[in-house]
């Protein structure tokens, strides 16, 4: 299973998102100083989930980081994210 | 440094400086785009901040992740309080809540730069 589908499965189970975009941006960072060059290092997430309602941005990010702790300890080196509860304006 | 020493050192940095940015590279020479974005925002606002280059010391790089319970760099502290990483700081800048935090905590910045 690719790291991307592994992350998708974990996020789908934990957050029951109504929208989940996972964009692999590793290519954009290939060759930069600390880039491992694995093709699985830099990801961008957009998540809309009811689980985020009433939570601060820091708490939302911590929750995602906890769900993906294994990936972050492994090949995922950067994880940009936008987190929304349903009904919040997407920016 | 031992992990206890690192924790003490980090605690001292965020106690002694109103605004601290743990980053890859320096404010003059960021070595990662995410760190660079936060340095750009703080620079634009004219905030006086202490930059700490985590690439200089592996124990600080790992230590600040554990200290903040946050797995990535950059990390911004204001008056000893963890604010977030690049995405959060950028969103706080965009929606004005970063300036609100600076106001509430009495940190000076250049308001003339901001649109009304």
Backbone of each chain as ProteinMPNN parsed JSONL, in Angstrom:
{"seq_chain_A": "XXXXXXXXXXXXXXXXXXXXXXXXXXXXXXXXXXXXXXXXXXXXXXXXXXXXXXXXXXXXXXXXXXXXXXXXXXXXXXXXXXXXXXXXXXX", "coords_chain_A": {"N_chain_A": [[0.852, -1.198, 0.0], [0.54, 2.214, -0.835], [2.133, 5.041, 0.713], [0.496, 7.172, 0.637], [-2.125, 6.126, 0.318], [-2.235, 4.716, 2.638], [-2.201, 6.785, 4.545], [-4.574, 8.007, 3.799], [-6.469, 6.04, 4.443], [-6.209, 5.871, 7.26], [-6.939, 8.466, 8.027], [-9.534, 8.605, 7.033], [-10.823, 6.731, 8.621], [-10.444, 7.732, 11.221], [-11.351, 10.388, 11.188], [-13.659, 10.646, 9.729], [-14.111, 12.234, 7.317], [-15.743, 14.75, 5.272], [-14.585, 15.788, 3.157], [-11.498, 15.045, 1.716], [-8.465, 15.798, 0.725], [-5.42, 14.729, -0.5], [-2.33, 15.687, -1.324], [0.55, 14.947, -3.006], [3.503, 16.482, -2.714], [6.126, 16.007, -3.008], [7.873, 16.025, -5.183], [8.249, 18.714, -5.68], [10.026, 19.418, -3.805], [12.253, 18.001, -4.22], [15.676, 17.496, -3.992], [16.165, 19.631, -2.311], [17.925, 20.747, 0.613], [17.376, 19.05, 2.95], [15.802, 17.158, 1.846], [14.711, 13.879, 1.461], [14.383, 12.597, -0.951], [12.728, 10.449, -1.597], [10.298, 10.545, -2.755], [8.125, 10.369, -1.202], [7.877, 12.302, 0.801], [6.901, 14.925, 1.216], [3.789, 16.241, 1.881], [0.509, 17.604, 1.289], [-2.443, 18.426, 2.931], [-5.988, 18.675, 2.766], [-8.656, 18.864, 4.797], [-11.974, 18.288, 5.629], [-13.894, 17.909, 8.373], [-16.269, 16.749, 10.75], [-15.249, 16.218, 13.216], [-13.501, 18.209, 13.829], [-14.939, 20.343, 14.733], [-15.365, 22.96, 17.034], [-12.773, 22.785, 17.924], [-9.489, 24.157, 18.436], [-7.067, 25.547, 16.087], [-4.5, 24.567, 16.624], [-5.109, 22.284, 18.138], [-6.487, 20.775, 16.222], [-4.482, 20.287, 14.311], [-2.693, 18.877, 15.902], [-4.192, 16.595, 16.391], [-4.382, 15.427, 13.819], [-1.656, 15.014, 13.392], [-1.189, 13.126, 15.357], [-2.747, 10.981, 14.473], [-1.352, 10.348, 12.2], [1.118, 9.622, 13.16], [2.946, 7.476, 12.849], [3.646, 7.644, 10.151], [4.783, 10.179, 10.106], [6.958, 9.718, 11.678], [8.301, 8.186, 10.002], [8.737, 8.163, 6.593], [7.503, 10.562, 5.98], [8.08, 13.888, 5.939], [7.343, 16.449, 5.833], [4.268, 18.008, 6.428], [1.844, 19.748, 5.289], [-1.136, 21.426, 6.154], [-4.682, 22.089, 5.845], [-7.42, 22.581, 7.8], [-10.797, 22.03, 8.364], [-13.998, 22.474, 9.888], [-17.255, 21.225, 9.035], [-19.092, 23.579, 7.114], [-17.454, 25.713, 7.655], [-15.681, 28.441, 6.159], [-13.839, 27.733, 3.324], [-10.507, 28.518, 2.726]], "CA_chain_A": [[0.0, 0.0, 0.0], [1.36, 3.421, -0.874], [2.04, 5.839, 1.931], [-0.644, 8.065, 0.468], [-3.38, 5.422, 0.626], [-2.154, 4.393, 4.067], [-2.637, 7.98, 5.273], [-5.991, 8.222, 3.5], [-7.266, 5.09, 5.21], [-6.193, 6.255, 8.675], [-7.695, 9.709, 8.206], [-10.951, 8.29, 6.785], [-11.355, 6.012, 9.782], [-10.41, 8.531, 12.453], [-11.963, 11.724, 11.112], [-14.897, 10.597, 8.943], [-14.151, 13.528, 6.625], [-16.632, 14.936, 4.132], [-13.663, 16.029, 2.051], [-10.123, 14.702, 2.103], [-7.512, 15.894, -0.389], [-4.023, 14.464, -0.147], [-1.518, 16.027, -2.49], [1.97, 14.638, -2.818], [4.319, 17.577, -3.268], [7.536, 15.64, -2.813], [8.671, 16.413, -6.343], [8.582, 20.136, -5.582], [11.106, 19.603, -2.824], [13.377, 17.125, -4.539], [16.964, 18.177, -4.114], [16.492, 20.628, -1.289], [18.948, 20.253, 1.524], [17.04, 17.913, 3.806], [14.849, 16.287, 1.177], [15.248, 12.518, 1.355], [14.332, 12.128, -2.334], [12.015, 9.179, -1.678], [9.012, 10.738, -3.422], [7.07, 10.246, -0.188], [8.365, 13.106, 1.925], [6.162, 16.174, 1.429], [2.365, 16.122, 1.541], [-0.4, 18.694, 1.656], [-3.766, 17.882, 3.224], [-7.156, 19.522, 3.019], [-9.591, 17.957, 5.462], [-13.191, 18.826, 6.241], [-14.386, 16.841, 9.245], [-17.048, 17.199, 11.914], [-14.442, 16.027, 14.432], [-12.766, 19.451, 14.101], [-15.825, 21.388, 15.265], [-15.092, 23.376, 18.413], [-11.356, 22.615, 18.28], [-8.57, 25.198, 17.948], [-6.2, 25.092, 14.985], [-3.41, 23.748, 17.164], [-5.663, 20.972, 18.503], [-6.797, 20.054, 14.974], [-3.223, 19.799, 13.724], [-2.141, 17.831, 16.791], [-4.985, 15.389, 16.178], [-3.929, 14.828, 12.552], [-0.288, 14.54, 13.601], [-1.264, 11.899, 16.159], [-3.277, 9.91, 13.607], [-0.306, 10.001, 11.228], [2.401, 9.616, 13.892], [3.875, 6.493, 12.269], [4.141, 8.178, 8.872], [5.665, 11.317, 10.41], [8.202, 9.175, 12.224], [8.94, 7.48, 8.895], [9.219, 8.884, 5.408], [6.863, 11.861, 5.808], [9.013, 14.827, 6.531], [6.604, 17.708, 5.921], [2.835, 17.784, 6.277], [1.1, 21.003, 5.327], [-2.566, 21.075, 6.211], [-5.783, 23.001, 6.11], [-8.41, 21.774, 8.514], [-12.057, 22.758, 8.512], [-15.228, 21.783, 10.283], [-18.279, 21.487, 8.001], [-19.704, 24.898, 7.214], [-16.445, 26.772, 7.727], [-15.261, 28.965, 4.867], [-12.541, 27.227, 2.848], [-9.686, 29.636, 2.248]], "C_chain_A": [[0.884, 1.243, 0.0], [1.159, 4.217, 0.409], [0.817, 6.75, 1.867], [-1.958, 7.339, 0.794], [-3.411, 4.976, 2.085], [-2.648, 5.578, 4.907], [-4.127, 8.216, 5.063], [-6.871, 7.309, 4.347], [-7.346, 5.494, 6.683], [-7.041, 7.495, 8.927], [-9.186, 9.466, 8.011], [-11.575, 7.637, 8.015], [-11.473, 6.943, 10.989], [-11.255, 9.795, 12.372], [-13.308, 11.746, 10.377], [-15.097, 11.886, 8.139], [-15.207, 13.562, 5.518], [-15.825, 15.363, 2.914], [-12.249, 15.736, 2.54], [-9.239, 14.742, 0.858], [-6.115, 15.615, 0.149], [-3.187, 14.705, -1.397], [-0.055, 15.745, -2.162], [2.8, 15.711, -3.514], [5.809, 17.266, -3.189], [8.423, 16.104, -3.955], [9.133, 17.867, -6.266], [9.787, 20.373, -4.694], [12.32, 18.738, -3.122], [14.645, 17.958, -4.632], [17.204, 19.252, -3.077], [17.238, 19.953, -0.151], [18.559, 19.015, 2.335], [16.01, 16.991, 3.158], [15.439, 14.901, 1.002], [15.19, 11.955, -0.067], [13.622, 10.795, -2.517], [10.738, 9.298, -2.495], [7.841, 10.638, -2.458], [7.377, 11.104, 1.028], [7.488, 14.308, 2.25], [4.714, 16.028, 0.961], [1.599, 17.351, 2.004], [-1.798, 18.102, 1.832], [-4.809, 18.985, 3.272], [-8.224, 18.583, 3.582], [-10.792, 18.751, 5.98], [-13.79, 17.698, 7.067], [-15.174, 17.416, 10.406], [-16.261, 17.077, 13.213], [-13.717, 17.329, 14.811], [-13.63, 20.527, 14.759], [-15.477, 21.692, 16.719], [-13.649, 23.228, 18.845], [-10.519, 23.758, 17.707], [-7.73, 24.642, 16.802], [-5.099, 24.171, 15.496], [-3.933, 22.357, 17.523], [-5.982, 20.138, 17.261], [-5.523, 19.458, 14.364], [-2.62, 18.69, 14.577], [-2.876, 16.513, 16.579], [-4.526, 14.676, 14.902], [-2.517, 14.259, 12.721], [-0.257, 13.245, 14.409], [-1.737, 10.727, 15.3], [-2.185, 9.413, 12.651], [1.086, 9.924, 11.871], [3.414, 8.653, 13.27], [4.491, 7.023, 10.975], [5.118, 9.325, 9.122], [6.996, 10.852, 11.003], [8.981, 8.455, 11.122], [9.315, 8.415, 7.769], [8.622, 10.287, 5.269], [7.575, 12.907, 6.648], [8.335, 16.192, 6.671], [5.138, 17.44, 5.607], [2.145, 19.134, 6.424], [-0.372, 20.652, 5.423], [-3.486, 22.259, 6.418], [-6.897, 22.15, 6.682], [-9.67, 22.601, 8.744], [-13.126, 21.856, 9.127], [-16.256, 22.087, 9.189], [-18.897, 22.866, 8.214], [-18.7, 26.027, 7.32], [-16.004, 27.153, 6.319], [-13.899, 28.369, 4.49], [-11.734, 28.387, 2.278], [-8.571, 29.133, 1.349]], "O_chain_A": [[1.861, 1.316, 0.746], [0.146, 4.079, 1.094], [0.192, 7.059, 2.881], [-2.812, 7.899, 1.482], [-4.478, 4.871, 2.69], [-3.411, 5.401, 5.856], [-4.854, 8.572, 5.99], [-7.884, 7.74, 4.898], [-8.421, 5.462, 7.282], [-7.771, 7.569, 9.915], [-10.012, 10.038, 8.723], [-12.703, 7.948, 8.398], [-12.485, 6.937, 11.69], [-11.815, 10.23, 13.378], [-14.013, 12.754, 10.404], [-16.126, 12.549, 8.265], [-15.522, 12.539, 4.91], [-16.31, 15.311, 1.784], [-11.861, 16.133, 3.639], [-9.267, 13.823, 0.039], [-5.692, 16.207, 1.142], [-3.329, 14.004, -2.399], [0.491, 16.241, -1.177], [2.795, 15.828, -4.74], [6.646, 18.162, -3.293], [9.563, 16.519, -3.747], [10.226, 18.218, -6.708], [10.478, 21.386, -4.808], [13.296, 18.74, -2.372], [14.667, 19.004, -5.28], [18.323, 19.749, -2.958], [17.18, 18.735, 0.014], [19.317, 18.047, 2.4], [15.415, 16.146, 3.828], [16.535, 14.751, 0.463], [15.853, 10.964, -0.371], [13.884, 10.083, -3.487], [10.153, 8.289, -2.889], [6.689, 10.806, -2.859], [7.159, 10.678, 2.162], [7.342, 14.676, 3.416], [4.452, 15.728, -0.204], [1.975, 18.032, 2.958], [-2.274, 17.36, 0.972], [-4.548, 20.087, 3.756], [-8.639, 17.63, 2.922], [-10.637, 19.753, 6.678], [-14.154, 16.653, 6.528], [-14.801, 18.439, 10.979], [-16.568, 17.751, 14.196], [-13.363, 17.529, 15.973], [-13.106, 21.511, 15.282], [-15.315, 20.781, 17.531], [-13.316, 23.507, 19.996], [-10.808, 24.263, 16.622], [-7.685, 23.433, 16.574], [-4.8, 23.139, 14.894], [-3.27, 21.358, 17.244], [-5.766, 18.926, 17.256], [-5.489, 18.296, 13.961], [-2.105, 17.698, 14.06], [-2.264, 15.445, 16.585], [-4.309, 13.464, 14.907], [-2.221, 13.16, 12.251], [0.585, 12.377, 14.18], [-1.198, 9.624, 15.387], [-2.106, 8.226, 12.337], [2.1, 10.135, 11.204], [4.599, 8.973, 13.172], [5.689, 6.874, 10.733], [6.144, 9.44, 8.451], [8.024, 11.511, 10.848], [10.164, 8.151, 11.282], [10.104, 9.342, 7.95], [9.157, 11.115, 4.532], [7.657, 12.82, 7.873], [8.71, 16.992, 7.528], [4.81, 16.74, 4.649], [1.895, 19.602, 7.534], [-0.81, 19.669, 4.825], [-3.147, 23.26, 7.049], [-7.269, 21.123, 6.112], [-9.613, 23.721, 9.251], [-13.146, 20.645, 8.91], [-16.139, 23.096, 8.494], [-19.186, 23.266, 9.341], [-19.051, 27.186, 7.1], [-15.957, 26.32, 5.414], [-12.93, 28.487, 5.241], [-12.229, 29.146, 1.445], [-7.775, 29.929, 0.849]]}, "seq_chain_B": "XXXXXXXXXXXXXXXXXXXXXXXXXXXXXXXXXXXXXXXXXXXXXXXXXXXXXXXXXXXXXXXXXXXXXXXXXXXXXXXXXXXXXXXXXXXXXXXXXXXXXXXXXXXXXXXXXXXX", "coords_chain_B": {"N_chain_B": [[23.598, 17.912, 24.393], [21.688, 16.668, 27.139], [18.31, 15.305, 27.239], [16.908, 16.487, 29.257], [18.45, 18.769, 29.764], [18.112, 20.038, 27.303], [15.363, 20.576, 27.325], [15.318, 22.408, 29.458], [16.885, 24.415, 28.374], [15.353, 25.21, 26.148], [13.067, 26.105, 27.464], [14.143, 28.284, 28.774], [14.815, 29.932, 26.606], [12.275, 30.612, 25.538], [11.267, 31.928, 27.666], [12.919, 34.079, 27.982], [12.746, 35.587, 25.688], [10.358, 37.487, 23.96], [9.198, 36.75, 21.523], [9.785, 33.852, 19.804], [11.202, 31.991, 17.229], [11.558, 28.797, 16.224], [13.411, 27.406, 13.757], [14.433, 26.208, 10.45], [17.488, 27.076, 9.404], [18.299, 30.598, 9.329], [16.791, 33.815, 10.204], [17.74, 35.559, 8.28], [18.746, 33.791, 6.381], [16.825, 31.519, 5.601], [16.45, 27.966, 5.499], [14.508, 26.365, 4.563], [11.379, 26.212, 2.986], [9.028, 26.442, 4.501], [9.821, 27.402, 7.003], [10.875, 29.764, 6.051], [8.572, 31.109, 5.177], [7.279, 31.821, 7.571], [9.205, 33.449, 8.726], [9.173, 35.491, 6.839], [6.611, 36.605, 7.284], [6.795, 37.509, 9.969], [8.866, 39.279, 9.638], [7.73, 41.09, 7.852], [5.785, 42.191, 9.463], [7.413, 43.507, 11.138], [8.191, 42.503, 13.595], [10.139, 42.047, 16.472], [12.124, 39.373, 16.865], [13.478, 36.308, 18.209], [15.43, 34.128, 16.45], [15.942, 30.673, 16.174], [18.099, 28.374, 15.019], [17.442, 25.22, 14.199], [18.919, 23.444, 12.809], [21.458, 23.695, 13.63], [21.853, 22.163, 15.856], [21.248, 18.985, 16.603], [20.061, 17.959, 18.9], [18.444, 19.985, 19.795], [16.741, 20.236, 17.634], [15.328, 17.775, 17.679], [14.526, 17.945, 20.296], [12.798, 20.172, 20.558], [10.616, 19.368, 19.193], [9.577, 17.354, 20.804], [9.209, 18.821, 23.14], [7.205, 20.682, 22.447], [5.25, 18.984, 21.66], [4.869, 18.613, 18.897], [5.36, 17.742, 15.603], [6.86, 18.945, 13.607], [8.954, 21.488, 12.048], [8.754, 24.873, 11.09], [8.318, 26.34, 14.43], [6.426, 28.498, 16.358], [6.674, 30.611, 19.136], [5.008, 32.803, 21.354], [5.423, 34.988, 23.939], [6.039, 32.785, 25.568], [4.056, 31.02, 24.891], [2.971, 28.392, 22.852], [2.261, 28.785, 19.455], [1.937, 27.61, 16.931], [2.648, 25.969, 13.758], [3.892, 26.524, 10.416], [1.533, 26.565, 8.692], [-0.51, 27.329, 10.451], [0.39, 29.776, 11.486], [0.413, 31.264, 9.131], [-2.329, 31.254, 8.484], [-3.261, 32.602, 10.719], [-2.118, 35.071, 10.322], [-3.427, 35.807, 7.979], [-6.116, 35.96, 8.783], [-6.014, 37.814, 10.741], [-5.743, 37.125, 13.403], [-3.214, 36.704, 14.37], [-2.1, 39.258, 14.708], [-3.826, 40.114, 16.618], [-3.133, 38.476, 18.797], [-0.541, 39.447, 19.216], [-1.138, 42.079, 19.943], [-2.649, 41.635, 22.288], [-0.71, 40.562, 23.91], [1.034, 42.55, 24.173], [3.134, 42.964, 22.346], [5.264, 44.728, 20.244], [4.673, 45.828, 16.901], [4.729, 46.688, 13.389], [2.199, 48.575, 12.621], [1.552, 50.186, 10.534], [1.921, 48.893, 8.211], [-0.282, 47.425, 7.721], [-3.37, 46.82, 6.084], [-6.365, 48.73, 6.415]], "CA_chain_B": [[22.793, 18.173, 25.594], [20.72, 15.635, 27.509], [16.971, 15.794, 26.93], [16.53, 17.409, 30.349], [19.153, 20.036, 29.487], [17.478, 20.665, 26.138], [14.096, 21.148, 27.792], [15.615, 23.614, 30.258], [17.4, 25.436, 27.462], [14.201, 25.712, 25.369], [12.217, 26.861, 28.398], [14.825, 29.56, 29.009], [14.697, 30.767, 25.398], [10.928, 31.158, 25.359], [11.006, 32.832, 28.797], [13.758, 35.287, 27.873], [12.424, 36.349, 24.473], [8.899, 37.568, 23.777], [8.815, 35.995, 20.328], [10.858, 32.927, 19.429], [10.898, 31.11, 16.1], [12.439, 27.658, 15.967], [13.341, 27.3, 12.305], [15.585, 25.653, 9.746], [18.188, 28.242, 8.896], [18.163, 31.806, 10.142], [15.833, 34.743, 9.594], [18.364, 36.088, 7.068], [18.937, 32.702, 5.411], [16.019, 30.326, 5.884], [16.865, 26.826, 4.666], [13.325, 25.556, 4.28], [10.326, 27.133, 2.577], [8.029, 26.645, 5.552], [10.453, 28.331, 7.949], [11.002, 31.044, 5.359], [7.269, 31.792, 5.153], [7.002, 32.437, 8.882], [10.167, 34.552, 8.858], [8.653, 36.57, 5.99], [5.461, 37.235, 7.948], [7.278, 38.249, 11.141], [9.658, 40.389, 9.111], [6.796, 42.06, 7.281], [5.132, 42.877, 10.586], [8.414, 44.23, 11.915], [8.273, 41.954, 14.954], [11.481, 41.724, 16.943], [12.042, 37.993, 17.352], [14.685, 35.492, 18.309], [15.401, 32.936, 15.614], [16.805, 29.583, 16.637], [18.317, 27.463, 13.897], [17.489, 23.855, 14.74], [19.91, 22.649, 12.064], [22.738, 23.82, 14.322], [21.975, 21.244, 16.986], [20.267, 17.911, 16.466], [19.322, 17.732, 20.15], [17.396, 21.018, 19.838], [15.786, 19.879, 16.576], [14.452, 16.721, 18.21], [14.015, 18.354, 21.61], [11.68, 21.121, 20.493], [9.448, 18.596, 18.736], [9.027, 16.694, 21.997], [8.81, 19.873, 24.084], [5.95, 21.298, 22.002], [4.347, 17.955, 21.162], [4.608, 19.089, 17.529], [6.401, 16.949, 14.93], [7.522, 19.607, 12.476], [9.578, 22.793, 12.17], [9.003, 25.805, 12.202], [7.411, 26.454, 15.571], [6.441, 29.879, 16.859], [6.243, 30.89, 20.512], [4.832, 34.204, 21.735], [5.339, 35.072, 25.406], [6.084, 31.453, 26.157], [2.938, 30.182, 24.467], [3.083, 27.808, 21.528], [1.229, 29.294, 18.541], [1.702, 26.675, 15.838], [3.659, 25.885, 12.716], [3.761, 27.415, 9.261], [0.148, 26.714, 8.212], [-1.318, 28.048, 11.44], [0.833, 31.17, 11.535], [-0.054, 31.928, 7.915], [-3.772, 31.481, 8.625], [-3.443, 33.641, 11.749], [-1.774, 36.343, 9.676], [-4.468, 36.127, 6.999], [-7.409, 36.339, 9.398], [-5.791, 38.89, 11.716], [-5.624, 36.684, 14.794], [-1.814, 36.847, 14.798], [-1.937, 40.618, 15.197], [-4.605, 40.176, 17.862], [-2.301, 37.881, 19.852], [0.552, 40.389, 19.489], [-1.738, 43.189, 20.69], [-3.025, 41.181, 23.633], [0.474, 40.263, 24.706], [1.839, 43.76, 24.259], [4.321, 42.883, 21.487], [5.237, 45.806, 19.253], [4.872, 45.522, 15.486], [4.512, 47.852, 12.54], [0.792, 48.558, 12.182], [1.378, 50.999, 9.323], [1.971, 47.98, 7.07], [-1.522, 46.678, 7.562], [-4.517, 47.482, 5.472], [-7.399, 49.009, 7.427]], "C_chain_B": [[21.901, 16.973, 25.886], [19.321, 16.178, 27.266], [16.474, 16.733, 28.027], [17.182, 18.777, 30.128], [18.502, 20.779, 28.33], [16.164, 21.311, 26.539], [14.331, 22.436, 28.569], [16.059, 24.753, 29.361], [16.256, 26.052, 26.656], [13.32, 26.582, 26.252], [12.821, 28.252, 28.646], [14.691, 30.491, 27.804], [13.326, 31.411, 25.304], [10.521, 32.032, 26.541], [11.738, 34.157, 28.603], [13.442, 36.154, 26.651], [10.912, 36.318, 24.259], [8.436, 36.713, 22.606], [10.007, 35.143, 19.896], [10.379, 32.064, 18.27], [11.975, 30.031, 15.992], [12.308, 27.353, 14.484], [14.551, 26.571, 11.738], [16.265, 26.798, 9.021], [17.982, 29.412, 9.84], [17.169, 32.739, 9.471], [16.424, 35.356, 8.326], [18.459, 35.016, 5.97], [18.14, 31.458, 5.8], [16.451, 29.188, 4.966], [15.72, 25.869, 4.409], [12.205, 26.538, 3.983], [9.32, 27.437, 3.673], [8.574, 27.606, 6.609], [10.542, 29.728, 7.342], [9.692, 31.818, 5.346], [6.98, 32.499, 6.468], [7.956, 33.612, 9.119], [9.725, 35.757, 8.031], [7.536, 37.338, 6.683], [5.93, 38.076, 9.127], [8.089, 39.462, 10.7], [8.77, 41.49, 8.557], [6.135, 42.871, 8.377], [6.128, 43.672, 11.431], [8.491, 43.766, 13.36], [9.731, 41.646, 15.283], [11.436, 40.298, 17.508], [13.396, 37.308, 17.357], [14.522, 34.289, 17.395], [16.38, 31.911, 16.166], [16.891, 28.557, 15.521], [18.474, 26.029, 14.415], [18.489, 22.975, 13.984], [21.289, 22.718, 12.716], [22.942, 22.741, 15.378], [20.857, 20.194, 16.922], [19.463, 17.715, 17.741], [18.219, 18.781, 20.319], [16.311, 20.686, 18.807], [14.806, 18.816, 17.065], [13.763, 17.189, 19.49], [12.805, 19.256, 21.518], [10.423, 20.409, 19.987], [8.767, 17.912, 19.927], [8.464, 17.737, 22.961], [7.428, 20.418, 23.735], [4.875, 20.274, 21.664], [3.891, 18.338, 19.745], [5.712, 18.515, 16.648], [7.201, 17.688, 13.875], [8.08, 20.968, 12.879], [9.062, 23.607, 10.994], [7.964, 25.706, 13.323], [7.554, 27.856, 16.145], [5.907, 29.945, 18.292], [6.095, 32.389, 20.712], [4.572, 34.252, 23.225], [5.221, 33.684, 26.037], [4.973, 30.527, 25.724], [3.133, 29.696, 23.033], [1.932, 28.286, 20.645], [0.908, 28.312, 17.422], [2.872, 26.669, 14.874], [3.314, 26.813, 11.561], [2.307, 27.643, 8.835], [-0.671, 27.577, 9.156], [-0.91, 29.514, 11.498], [0.355, 31.926, 10.298], [-1.554, 32.217, 7.994], [-4.062, 32.575, 9.653], [-3.113, 35.025, 11.194], [-2.908, 36.773, 8.748], [-5.761, 36.579, 7.661], [-7.243, 37.367, 10.521], [-5.592, 38.425, 13.147], [-4.177, 36.724, 15.292], [-1.588, 38.237, 15.39], [-2.697, 40.807, 16.515], [-3.8, 39.606, 19.037], [-1.175, 38.84, 20.231], [0.033, 41.566, 20.311], [-2.013, 42.784, 22.137], [-1.808, 40.991, 24.518], [1.443, 41.444, 24.755], [3.13, 43.704, 23.463], [4.2, 43.962, 20.402], [5.4, 45.24, 17.836], [4.427, 46.728, 14.678], [3.095, 47.842, 11.964], [0.585, 49.337, 10.888], [1.375, 50.125, 8.08], [0.61, 47.393, 6.747], [-2.599, 47.504, 6.89], [-5.584, 47.662, 6.551], [-8.52, 47.995, 7.326]], "O_chain_B": [[21.409, 16.33, 24.958], [19.152, 17.386, 27.103], [15.711, 17.661, 27.759], [16.537, 19.813, 30.289], [18.357, 22.001, 28.37], [15.873, 22.443, 26.152], [13.634, 23.431, 28.368], [15.669, 25.904, 29.554], [16.193, 27.271, 26.497], [12.882, 27.658, 25.845], [12.107, 29.252, 28.717], [14.479, 31.693, 27.962], [13.212, 32.605, 25.027], [9.554, 32.789, 26.45], [11.251, 35.215, 29.002], [13.831, 37.32, 26.596], [10.274, 35.27, 24.363], [7.41, 36.036, 22.685], [11.098, 35.659, 19.655], [9.296, 31.481, 18.319], [13.139, 30.314, 15.709], [11.21, 27.071, 14.004], [15.546, 26.343, 12.426], [15.681, 27.414, 8.13], [17.555, 29.25, 10.983], [16.75, 32.511, 8.337], [15.683, 35.646, 7.386], [18.275, 35.305, 4.788], [18.704, 30.469, 6.269], [16.778, 29.412, 3.801], [15.933, 24.703, 4.076], [12.087, 27.572, 4.64], [8.816, 28.556, 3.767], [7.87, 28.513, 7.054], [10.316, 30.734, 8.015], [9.69, 33.041, 5.488], [6.497, 33.631, 6.483], [7.554, 34.646, 9.652], [9.878, 36.902, 8.458], [7.516, 38.568, 6.672], [5.514, 39.226, 9.275], [8.011, 40.532, 11.305], [9.028, 42.675, 8.768], [5.946, 44.08, 8.246], [5.735, 44.417, 12.328], [8.821, 44.55, 14.25], [10.456, 41.062, 14.477], [10.779, 40.052, 18.52], [14.316, 37.673, 16.625], [13.578, 33.514, 17.549], [17.495, 32.242, 16.568], [15.893, 27.953, 15.129], [19.501, 25.673, 14.991], [18.861, 21.899, 14.454], [22.174, 21.92, 12.409], [24.075, 22.439, 15.752], [19.686, 20.491, 17.157], [18.292, 17.341, 17.673], [17.18, 18.5, 20.916], [15.119, 20.835, 19.076], [13.595, 18.949, 16.882], [12.598, 16.883, 19.741], [11.876, 19.126, 22.315], [9.304, 20.804, 20.315], [7.541, 17.9, 20.035], [7.384, 17.559, 23.525], [6.583, 20.595, 24.612], [3.726, 20.635, 21.411], [2.698, 18.38, 19.446], [6.889, 18.767, 16.907], [8.13, 17.12, 13.301], [7.72, 21.521, 13.919], [8.938, 23.025, 9.916], [6.908, 25.089, 13.184], [8.663, 28.334, 16.386], [4.843, 29.411, 18.608], [6.956, 33.162, 20.291], [3.626, 33.641, 23.722], [4.401, 33.456, 26.926], [4.937, 29.368, 26.138], [3.419, 30.478, 22.127], [0.767, 28.202, 21.036], [-0.244, 28.188, 17.008], [3.922, 27.262, 15.12], [2.544, 27.761, 11.714], [1.892, 28.785, 8.64], [-1.428, 28.445, 8.724], [-1.767, 30.397, 11.553], [-0.059, 33.082, 10.392], [-1.999, 33.3, 7.615], [-4.985, 33.372, 9.484], [-3.745, 36.019, 11.55], [-3.302, 37.939, 8.726], [-6.432, 37.481, 7.16], [-8.217, 37.743, 11.172], [-5.302, 39.24, 14.024], [-3.938, 36.774, 16.499], [-0.964, 38.378, 16.442], [-2.271, 41.552, 17.397], [-3.786, 40.176, 20.128], [-0.883, 39.028, 21.412], [0.684, 42.0, 21.261], [-1.658, 43.494, 23.077], [-1.862, 41.227, 25.725], [2.536, 41.342, 25.313], [4.121, 44.323, 23.85], [3.171, 44.086, 19.739], [6.164, 44.301, 17.61], [3.829, 47.665, 15.207], [2.825, 47.189, 10.956], [-0.435, 49.172, 10.219], [0.897, 50.538, 7.023], [0.374, 46.922, 5.634], [-2.718, 48.711, 7.101], [-5.693, 46.857, 7.476], [-9.483, 48.059, 8.09]]}, "name": "protein", "num_of_chains": 2, "seq": "XXXXXXXXXXXXXXXXXXXXXXXXXXXXXXXXXXXXXXXXXXXXXXXXXXXXXXXXXXXXXXXXXXXXXXXXXXXXXXXXXXXXXXXXXXXXXXXXXXXXXXXXXXXXXXXXXXXXXXXXXXXXXXXXXXXXXXXXXXXXXXXXXXXXXXXXXXXXXXXXXXXXXXXXXXXXXXXXXXXXXXXXXXXXXXXXXXXXXXXXXXXXXXX"}
